[in-house]
Amino acid sequence: MIVSRAAEAVITKDGSEAVKTRVKKGYRISELDDAIRRKRSRMEARLMTEARRAGVRSPAVTGHDEFSIRMEYIEGKKLRDAMNPGNCTALASMMAESMAKLHNAGIIHGDPTTSNMILKGGEVYIVDFGLGFRSERAEDKATDLYLLREAMSSVHHGILDGAWKTILKVYRKNSKDSASIFKSLNIIGKRRRYR
């Protein structure tokens, strides 16, 4: 059963597992397309495994081949649909703690939106590491945070200010390098504003 279809992949449900299969791109040379899909699948499986090792709630990878990843299916509600004025502080706190753990482990999510976070049993799970990569650079970690804020501003405009203050506070408390990351975040914000 198809659960979701995006530009990069199709996700199907198989019992208690999800299978993410990267789709072939007709506009790319076949050999190049295979190499890109193979590399991204391998990287995503590795990042999810490393994220769990770092204490981040994310799907357990149960197997993968060249172009697909088999993983635990997280049954829950997307944060995009679950977040409201009554729970935004608690959810923002969990999001920030997860982001700090990812970054402490040198993992950049690449697409940290509330559509890629699932609320299950009162806990926030981070999913879809398809655009993720490894980096220790403060600017890459700051960009991840900037993308999260931008995504939240378009979907959760009414609760953004309070939620963002909580995210910054909790991230600072849990991050190993918040000073340089926040410095980069300010620079990125100014650069985007004056474009």
Secondary structure as GFF3:
##gff-version 3
##sequence-region A 1 195
A	DSSP	beta_strand	2	5	.	.	.	ID=ss1
A	DSSP	beta_strand	9	14	.	.	.	ID=ss2
A	DSSP	beta_strand	17	22	.	.	.	ID=ss3
A	DSSP	alpha_helix	30	53	.	.	.	ID=ss4
A	DSSP	beta_strand	61	64	.	.	.	ID=ss5
A	DSSP	beta_strand	68	72	.	.	.	ID=ss6
A	DSSP	beta_strand	77	78	.	.	.	ID=ss7
A	DSSP	alpha_helix	79	82	.	.	.	ID=ss8
A	DSSP	alpha_helix	88	104	.	.	.	ID=ss9
A	DSSP	beta_strand	107	108	.	.	.	ID=ss10
A	DSSP	three_ten_helix	114	116	.	.	.	ID=ss11
A	DSSP	beta_strand	117	120	.	.	.	ID=ss12
A	DSSP	beta_strand	123	126	.	.	.	ID=ss13
A	DSSP	beta_strand	133	134	.	.	.	ID=ss14
A	DSSP	alpha_helix	138	155	.	.	.	ID=ss15
A	DSSP	three_ten_helix	157	159	.	.	.	ID=ss16
A	DSSP	alpha_helix	160	174	.	.	.	ID=ss17
A	DSSP	alpha_helix	178	193	.	.	.	ID=ss18
###
